[in-house]
Amino acid sequence: MPPSHAAGHAVVLFAHGSRDPRWSEPIEAVARTMRELAPHVPVACAYLELTAPDLPTCVQALASQGARAITVWPMFLGAGRHAREDLPRIAEQLRTSHPGIVIDVRTAIGEHQDVLACMARTALDGITEVDAPIDRTKDA
């Protein structure tokens, strides 16, 4: 069972990273919004490569701030190799090095039904005939 959002619970948004400093802006924007929505929950961003901080550095910082449970959300559209292999390996190392902290790794955020629904609504934004059936005979 995942830890609750009680005192001592933190969230890490885990993303790939990039050499382009602007690449992380959307991830950091999500973190800012989360902090506005739940100021009592520490939220941090961590990256697999090319961008700092990495996940071990982030978990160490949250642990030093008193986190006893950390939920890690992979900020990937799908569960590719990084979410299936790299992140679980890193999380297991962190559980070993921080035995007093519950580390809950979620599935790729892009596979969450609410995120999928939001992406579908956004992709349809501006299309006024969303509910109208498509007449495919016109192209035939």
MDTraj code that builds the backbone (N, CA, C; nanometers):
import mdtraj as md
import numpy as np

residues = "MET PRO PRO SER HIS ALA ALA GLY HIS ALA VAL VAL LEU PHE ALA HIS GLY SER ARG ASP PRO ARG TRP SER GLU PRO ILE GLU ALA VAL ALA ARG THR MET ARG GLU LEU ALA PRO HIS VAL PRO VAL ALA CYS ALA TYR LEU GLU LEU THR ALA PRO ASP LEU PRO THR CYS VAL GLN ALA LEU ALA SER GLN GLY ALA ARG ALA ILE THR VAL TRP PRO MET PHE LEU GLY ALA GLY ARG HIS ALA ARG GLU ASP LEU PRO ARG ILE ALA GLU GLN LEU ARG THR SER HIS PRO GLY ILE VAL ILE ASP VAL ARG THR ALA ILE GLY GLU HIS GLN ASP VAL LEU ALA CYS MET ALA ARG THR ALA LEU ASP GLY ILE THR GLU VAL ASP ALA PRO ILE ASP ARG THR LYS ASP ALA".split()
xyz = np.array([
    [0.0852, -0.1179, 0.0000],
    [0.0000, 0.0000, 0.0000],
    [0.0892, 0.1235, 0.0000],
    [0.0599, 0.2218, -0.0880],
    [0.1427, 0.3427, -0.0904],
    [0.1260, 0.4232, 0.0369],
    [0.2310, 0.4955, 0.0766],
    [0.2209, 0.5778, 0.1958],
    [0.1188, 0.6890, 0.1782],
    [0.0621, 0.7353, 0.2895],
    [-0.0356, 0.8435, 0.2827],
    [0.0368, 0.9774, 0.2812],
    [-0.0382, 1.0831, 0.2512],
    [0.0201, 1.2169, 0.2496],
    [0.0163, 1.2764, 0.3891],
    [0.0700, 1.2056, 0.4841],
    [0.0790, 1.2538, 0.6211],
    [0.2109, 1.3285, 0.6384],
    [0.2315, 1.3793, 0.7584],
    [0.3573, 1.4481, 0.7874],
    [0.4739, 1.3553, 0.7554],
    [0.5770, 1.4110, 0.6971],
    [0.6944, 1.3313, 0.6635],
    [0.6891, 1.2691, 0.5260],
    [0.5848, 1.2984, 0.4486],
    [0.5712, 1.2427, 0.3140],
    [0.6152, 1.3478, 0.2117],
    [0.6949, 1.3052, 0.1157],
    [0.7425, 1.3940, 0.0097],
    [0.7167, 1.3296, -0.1256],
    [0.7222, 1.4105, -0.2293],
    [0.7026, 1.3625, -0.3658],
    [0.8214, 1.4064, -0.4507],
    [0.8684, 1.3145, -0.5339],
    [0.9739, 1.3454, -0.6293],
    [0.9199, 1.3211, -0.7694],
    [0.9326, 1.4217, -0.8536],
    [0.9016, 1.4075, -0.9950],
    [1.0318, 1.3682, -1.0640],
    [1.0350, 1.2481, -1.1198],
    [1.1571, 1.1929, -1.1776],
    [1.1482, 1.1966, -1.3295],
    [1.2424, 1.2660, -1.3917],
    [1.2418, 1.2797, -1.5367],
    [1.3777, 1.2425, -1.5942],
    [1.3850, 1.2367, -1.7258],
    [1.5075, 1.1931, -1.7921],
    [1.6214, 1.2922, -1.7763],
    [1.5993, 1.4171, -1.8103],
    [1.7061, 1.5173, -1.8100],
    [1.7508, 1.5479, -1.9521],
    [1.8175, 1.6620, -1.9673],
    [1.8615, 1.7056, -2.0998],
    [1.9750, 1.8068, -2.0849],
    [2.0544, 1.8205, -2.1893],
    [2.1568, 1.9253, -2.1899],
    [2.0943, 2.0639, -2.2051],
    [1.9747, 2.0694, -2.2628],
    [1.9041, 2.1960, -2.2831],
    [1.8425, 2.2405, -2.1510],
    [1.8860, 2.3520, -2.0951],
    [1.8345, 2.3945, -1.9642],
    [1.6840, 2.4244, -1.9641],
    [1.6276, 2.4557, -2.0794],
    [1.4834, 2.4839, -2.0857],
    [1.3999, 2.3567, -2.0810],
    [1.4612, 2.2425, -2.1085],
    [1.3889, 2.1160, -2.1154],
    [1.3142, 2.0866, -1.9852],
    [1.3735, 2.1200, -1.8710],
    [1.3131, 2.0851, -1.7424],
    [1.2029, 2.1813, -1.6980],
    [1.1799, 2.2883, -1.7726],
    [1.0798, 2.3879, -1.7309],
    [0.9408, 2.3294, -1.7065],
    [0.8884, 2.2408, -1.7921],
    [0.7556, 2.1854, -1.7630],
    [0.7524, 2.1004, -1.6357],
    [0.8564, 2.0253, -1.6105],
    [0.8619, 1.9426, -1.4892],
    [0.8650, 2.0334, -1.3662],
    [0.9482, 2.1365, -1.3720],
    [0.9565, 2.2310, -1.2604],
    [0.8244, 2.3055, -1.2416],
    [0.7527, 2.3324, -1.3516],
    [0.6217, 2.3980, -1.3412],
    [0.5209, 2.3082, -1.2705],
    [0.5248, 2.1794, -1.2988],
    [0.4365, 2.0851, -1.2284],
    [0.4686, 2.0876, -1.0788],
    [0.5964, 2.0863, -1.0454],
    [0.6364, 2.0898, -0.9046],
    [0.5884, 2.2172, -0.8362],
    [0.6014, 2.3313, -0.9030],
    [0.5536, 2.4574, -0.8446],
    [0.4035, 2.4530, -0.8192],
    [0.3284, 2.4006, -0.9162],
    [0.1838, 2.3911, -0.9001],
    [0.1489, 2.2986, -0.7839],
    [0.2197, 2.1878, -0.7720],
    [0.1957, 2.0957, -0.6600],
    [0.2210, 2.1652, -0.5264],
    [0.3278, 2.2443, -0.5198],
    [0.3589, 2.3165, -0.3953],
    [0.2502, 2.4179, -0.3614],
    [0.1923, 2.4798, -0.4643],
    [0.0819, 2.5740, -0.4414],
    [-0.0428, 2.5011, -0.3918],
    [-0.0697, 2.3841, -0.4506],
    [-0.1881, 2.3070, -0.4135],
    [-0.1759, 2.2415, -0.2765],
    [-0.0545, 2.2001, -0.2408],
    [-0.0313, 2.1297, -0.1138],
    [0.0992, 2.1787, -0.0524],
    [0.0993, 2.3001, 0.0057],
    [0.2241, 2.3573, 0.0565],
    [0.2887, 2.2758, 0.1688],
    [0.2130, 2.1880, 0.2321],
    [0.2664, 2.1061, 0.3408],
    [0.3417, 1.9822, 0.2901],
    [0.3336, 1.9549, 0.1583],
    [0.4003, 1.8380, 0.1014],
    [0.5268, 1.8829, 0.0289],
    [0.6440, 1.8403, 0.0736],
    [0.7664, 1.8732, 0.0007],
    [0.7647, 1.8060, -0.1371],
    [0.7950, 1.8846, -0.2398],
    [0.7989, 1.8341, -0.3771],
    [0.9334, 1.8729, -0.4362],
    [0.9987, 1.7752, -0.4984],
    [1.1285, 1.8004, -0.5603],
    [1.1325, 1.7335, -0.6969],
    [1.2240, 1.7795, -0.7796],
    [1.2458, 1.7190, -0.9107],
    [1.3829, 1.6526, -0.9109],
    [1.3902, 1.5368, -0.9745],
    [1.5165, 1.4652, -0.9881],
    [1.5252, 1.4127, -1.1300],
    [1.6487, 1.3911, -1.1756],
    [1.6695, 1.3558, -1.3146],
    [1.7641, 1.2369, -1.3270],
    [1.7398, 1.1567, -1.4295],
    [1.8211, 1.0381, -1.4536],
    [1.9615, 1.0753, -1.4997],
    [1.9695, 1.1718, -1.5906],
    [2.1002, 1.2102, -1.6433],
    [2.0943, 1.3506, -1.7028],
    [2.2096, 1.4112, -1.7187],
    [2.2280, 1.5386, -1.7874],
    [2.1718, 1.6610, -1.7155],
    [2.0944, 1.6433, -1.6111],
    [2.0356, 1.7530, -1.5352],
    [2.0463, 1.7183, -1.3867],
    [2.0746, 1.8168, -1.3053],
    [2.0836, 1.7954, -1.1610],
    [1.9562, 1.8473, -1.0945],
    [1.9216, 1.7882, -0.9796],
    [1.9906, 1.6814, -0.9083],
    [1.9465, 1.5441, -0.9565],
    [2.0290, 1.4444, -0.9268],
    [1.9889, 1.3076, -0.9555],
    [1.9011, 1.2575, -0.8407],
    [1.8423, 1.1402, -0.8566],
    [1.7488, 1.0888, -0.7570],
    [1.8148, 1.0618, -0.6214],
    [1.9325, 1.0006, -0.6151],
    [1.9947, 0.9809, -0.4835],
    [2.0202, 1.1128, -0.4087],
    [2.0645, 1.2160, -0.4790],
    [2.0875, 1.3462, -0.4156],
    [1.9566, 1.4040, -0.3640],
    [1.8530, 1.3912, -0.4433],
    [1.7214, 1.4427, -0.4065],
    [1.6651, 1.3693, -0.2835],
    [1.6744, 1.2373, -0.2834],
    [1.6240, 1.1589, -0.1695],
    [1.7028, 1.1926, -0.0439],
    [1.8342, 1.2075, -0.0557],
    [1.9159, 1.2440, 0.0602],
    [1.8724, 1.3790, 0.1165],
    [1.8463, 1.4758, 0.0300],
    [1.8025, 1.6082, 0.0750],
    [1.6674, 1.5994, 0.1447],
    [1.5741, 1.5244, 0.0876],
    [1.4421, 1.5104, 0.1502],
    [1.4518, 1.4356, 0.2828],
    [1.5375, 1.3350, 0.2893],
    [1.5576, 1.2614, 0.4147],
    [1.6130, 1.3539, 0.5228],
    [1.7054, 1.4406, 0.4845],
    [1.7628, 1.5326, 0.5827],
    [1.6615, 1.6366, 0.6295],
    [1.5544, 1.6551, 0.5498],
    [1.4459, 1.7463, 0.5879],
    [1.3363, 1.6743, 0.6666],
    [1.3559, 1.5443, 0.6911],
    [1.2600, 1.4695, 0.7719],
    [1.1630, 1.3814, 0.6965],
    [1.1805, 1.3649, 0.5671],
    [1.0902, 1.2768, 0.4915],
    [1.1066, 1.1332, 0.5384],
    [0.9952, 1.0667, 0.5626],
    [0.9948, 0.9261, 0.6027],
    [0.9265, 0.8392, 0.4986],
    [0.8608, 0.9041, 0.4021],
    [0.7971, 0.8351, 0.2896],
    [0.8112, 0.9249, 0.1677],
    [0.8537, 0.8657, 0.0575],
    [0.8745, 0.9424, -0.0649],
    [0.8061, 0.8692, -0.1798],
    [0.7161, 0.9394, -0.2460],
    [0.6531, 0.8869, -0.3664],
    [0.7286, 0.9416, -0.4864],
    [0.7734, 0.8522, -0.5725],
    [0.8476, 0.8908, -0.6924],
    [0.7560, 0.8704, -0.8126],
    [0.7287, 0.9808, -0.8815],
    [0.6470, 0.9760, -1.0031],
    [0.7369, 0.9874, -1.1245],
    [0.7500, 0.8816, -1.2055],
    [0.8241, 0.8923, -1.3303],
    [0.7463, 0.9810, -1.4276],
    [0.8057, 1.0892, -1.4688],
    [0.7409, 1.1857, -1.5577],
    [0.7656, 1.1475, -1.7037],
    [0.7265, 1.0238, -1.7361],
    [0.7422, 0.9700, -1.8706],
    [0.6039, 0.9420, -1.9280],
    [0.5896, 0.9522, -2.0593],
    [0.4611, 0.9214, -2.1219],
    [0.4302, 0.7724, -2.1159],
    [0.5308, 0.6900, -2.1216],
    [0.5105, 0.5457, -2.1155],
    [0.6201, 0.4800, -2.0336],
    [0.5988, 0.3542, -2.0038],
    [0.6936, 0.2789, -1.9214],
    [0.8005, 0.2160, -2.0106],
    [0.8902, 0.2988, -2.0594],
    [1.0035, 0.2508, -2.1383],
    [1.1127, 0.1960, -2.0464],
    [1.2281, 0.1758, -2.1047],
    [1.3392, 0.1144, -2.0314],
    [1.3758, 0.1905, -1.9039],
    [1.3755, 0.3231, -1.9098],
    [1.4120, 0.4003, -1.7907],
    [1.3147, 0.3744, -1.6760],
    [1.1855, 0.3690, -1.7065],
    [1.0852, 0.3460, -1.6018],
    [1.0814, 0.1992, -1.5596],
    [1.1059, 0.1083, -1.6525],
    [1.0976, -0.0355, -1.6214],
    [1.2238, -0.0905, -1.5579],
    [1.3403, -0.0363, -1.5955],
    [1.4660, -0.0955, -1.5506],
    [1.5500, -0.0012, -1.4649],
    [1.5809, 0.1174, -1.5190],
    [1.6715, 0.2082, -1.4481],
    [1.6135, 0.2559, -1.3154],
    [1.4912, 0.3058, -1.3175],
    [1.4319, 0.3595, -1.1950],
    [1.4148, 0.2531, -1.0862],
    [1.3631, 0.1333, -1.1157],
    [1.3532, 0.0328, -1.0093],
    [1.4894, -0.0036, -0.9487],
    [1.5934, -0.0091, -1.0327],
    [1.7279, -0.0392, -0.9816],
    [1.7765, 0.0714, -0.8871],
    [1.7576, 0.1962, -0.9275],
    [1.7984, 0.3091, -0.8432],
    [1.7163, 0.3109, -0.7148],
    [1.5870, 0.2863, -0.7256],
    [1.4994, 0.2866, -0.6069],
    [1.5407, 0.1780, -0.5088],
    [1.5771, 0.0619, -0.5589],
    [1.6205, -0.0464, -0.4689],
    [1.7492, -0.0080, -0.3966],
    [1.8422, 0.0555, -0.4664],
    [1.9647, 0.1037, -0.4021],
    [1.9316, 0.2063, -0.2937],
    [1.8348, 0.2934, -0.3216],
    [1.7950, 0.3953, -0.2239],
    [1.7279, 0.3328, -0.1021],
    [1.6476, 0.2298, -0.1239],
    [1.5839, 0.1599, -0.0099],
    [1.6896, 0.0959, 0.0793],
    [1.7963, 0.0470, 0.0186],
    [1.9056, -0.0127, 0.0957],
    [1.9823, 0.0942, 0.1731],
    [2.0085, 0.2068, 0.1087],
    [2.0866, 0.3117, 0.1744],
    [2.0031, 0.3985, 0.2694],
    [1.8702, 0.3923, 0.2583],
    [1.7797, 0.4678, 0.3457],
    [1.6715, 0.3740, 0.3987],
    [1.7094, 0.2776, 0.4837],
    [1.6122, 0.1760, 0.5270],
    [1.4945, 0.2317, 0.6073],
    [1.5066, 0.3499, 0.6626],
    [1.3981, 0.4081, 0.7411],
    [1.2969, 0.4856, 0.6584],
    [1.3170, 0.4885, 0.5268],
    [1.2279, 0.5666, 0.4397],
    [1.1548, 0.4717, 0.3446],
    [1.0244, 0.4870, 0.3382],
    [0.9439, 0.4114, 0.2422],
    [0.9528, 0.4841, 0.1081],
    [0.9993, 0.4141, 0.0062],
    [1.0105, 0.4726, -0.1266],
    [0.9133, 0.3995, -0.2178],
    [0.8103, 0.4717, -0.2592],
    [0.7026, 0.4173, -0.3426],
    [0.7194, 0.4708, -0.4832],
    [0.7503, 0.3827, -0.5782],
    [0.7684, 0.4226, -0.7173],
    [0.6394, 0.3921, -0.7927],
    [0.5831, 0.4948, -0.8521],
    [0.4590, 0.4802, -0.9288],
    [0.4897, 0.4432, -1.0730],
    [0.3852, 0.4116, -1.1477],
    [0.4017, 0.3837, -1.2902],
    [0.4210, 0.5162, -1.3636],
    [0.4649, 0.5095, -1.4872],
    [0.4854, 0.6306, -1.5672],
    [0.3586, 0.7151, -1.5652],
    [0.3744, 0.8431, -1.5368],
    [0.2582, 0.9312, -1.5211],
    [0.1737, 0.9376, -1.6479],
    [0.2356, 0.9209, -1.7634],
    [0.1628, 0.9236, -1.8887],
    [0.0693, 0.8061, -1.9080],
    [0.0790, 0.7048, -1.8235],
    [-0.0108, 0.5903, -1.8312],
    [-0.1287, 0.6031, -1.7348],
    [-0.1296, 0.7086, -1.6533],
    [-0.2398, 0.7306, -1.5589],
    [-0.3623, 0.7770, -1.6360],
    [-0.4792, 0.7199, -1.6074],
    [-0.5990, 0.7498, -1.6870],
    [-0.6361, 0.8974, -1.6839],
    [-0.6133, 0.9684, -1.5736],
    [-0.6454, 1.1108, -1.5696],
    [-0.5534, 1.1911, -1.6612],
    [-0.4285, 1.1524, -1.6684],
    [-0.3334, 1.2206, -1.7567],
    [-0.3692, 1.1930, -1.9027],
    [-0.4032, 1.0681, -1.9327],
    [-0.4437, 1.0336, -2.0688],
    [-0.5672, 1.1135, -2.1103],
    [-0.6645, 1.1248, -2.0205],
    [-0.7862, 1.2007, -2.0504],
    [-0.7538, 1.3489, -2.0707],
    [-0.6659, 1.4042, -1.9886],
    [-0.6264, 1.5443, -2.0020],
    [-0.5554, 1.5675, -2.1356],
    [-0.4671, 1.4747, -2.1745],
    [-0.3977, 1.4891, -2.3018],
    [-0.4969, 1.4825, -2.4175],
    [-0.5962, 1.3942, -2.4087],
    [-0.6961, 1.3839, -2.5149],
    [-0.7777, 1.5127, -2.5250],
    [-0.8204, 1.5674, -2.4091],
    [-0.8963, 1.6924, -2.4118],
    [-0.8115, 1.8055, -2.4677],
    [-0.6865, 1.8121, -2.4299],
    [-0.5969, 1.9172, -2.4789],
    [-0.5761, 1.9040, -2.6295],
    [-0.5584, 1.7819, -2.6785],
    [-0.5373, 1.7602, -2.8213],
    [-0.6618, 1.7970, -2.9028],
    [-0.7784, 1.7913, -2.8395],
    [-0.9025, 1.8281, -2.9065],
    [-0.9366, 1.9758, -2.8892],
    [-0.8577, 2.0477, -2.8118],
    [-0.8849, 2.1881, -2.7857],
    [-0.8962, 2.2661, -2.9169],
    [-1.0027, 2.3408, -2.9290],
    [-1.0229, 2.4213, -3.0480],
    [-1.1033, 2.3527, -3.1563],
    [-1.1284, 2.2256, -3.1400],
    [-1.2105, 2.1540, -3.2366],
    [-1.3543, 2.1611, -3.1863],
    [-1.4406, 2.2262, -3.2608],
    [-1.5773, 2.2505, -3.2126],
    [-1.6716, 2.1347, -3.2393],
    [-1.6370, 2.0456, -3.3295],
    [-1.7271, 1.9369, -3.3655],
    [-1.6834, 1.8042, -3.3036],
    [-1.6397, 1.8075, -3.1793],
    [-1.5882, 1.6884, -3.1145],
    [-1.6935, 1.5785, -3.1066],
    [-1.8181, 1.6144, -3.0764],
    [-1.9214, 1.5136, -3.0585],
    [-1.9876, 1.4724, -3.1895],
    [-1.9599, 1.5431, -3.2980],
    [-2.0227, 1.5103, -3.4262],
    [-1.9557, 1.3876, -3.4866],
    [-2.0352, 1.2975, -3.5440],
    [-1.9748, 1.1806, -3.6092],
    [-1.8946, 1.2237, -3.7313],
    [-1.7920, 1.1498, -3.7612],
    [-1.7075, 1.1786, -3.8766],
    [-1.7664, 1.1067, -3.9980],
    [-1.7904, 1.1803, -4.1062],
    [-1.8424, 1.1215, -4.2285],
    [-1.7247, 1.0791, -4.3154],
    [-1.6925, 0.9534, -4.3122],
    [-1.5778, 0.9019, -4.3859],
    [-1.6108, 0.8766, -4.5344],
    [-1.7382, 0.8876, -4.5729],
    [-1.7742, 0.8651, -4.7136],
    [-1.7307, 0.9804, -4.8019],
    [-1.7057, 1.0976, -4.7438],
    [-1.6635, 1.2136, -4.8234],
    [-1.5261, 1.1913, -4.8861],
    [-1.4414, 1.1129, -4.8194],
    [-1.3072, 1.0893, -4.8689],
    [-1.3012, 0.9700, -4.9630],
    [-1.4062, 0.8950, -4.9713],
    [-1.4043, 0.7709, -5.0493],
    [-1.4233, 0.7965, -5.1973],
])
top = md.Topology()
chain = top.add_chain()
for i, resn in enumerate(residues, 1):
    res = top.add_residue(resn, chain, resSeq=i)
    for name in ("N", "CA", "C"):
        top.add_atom(name, md.element.get_by_symbol(name[0]), res)
traj = md.Trajectory(xyz[None], top)
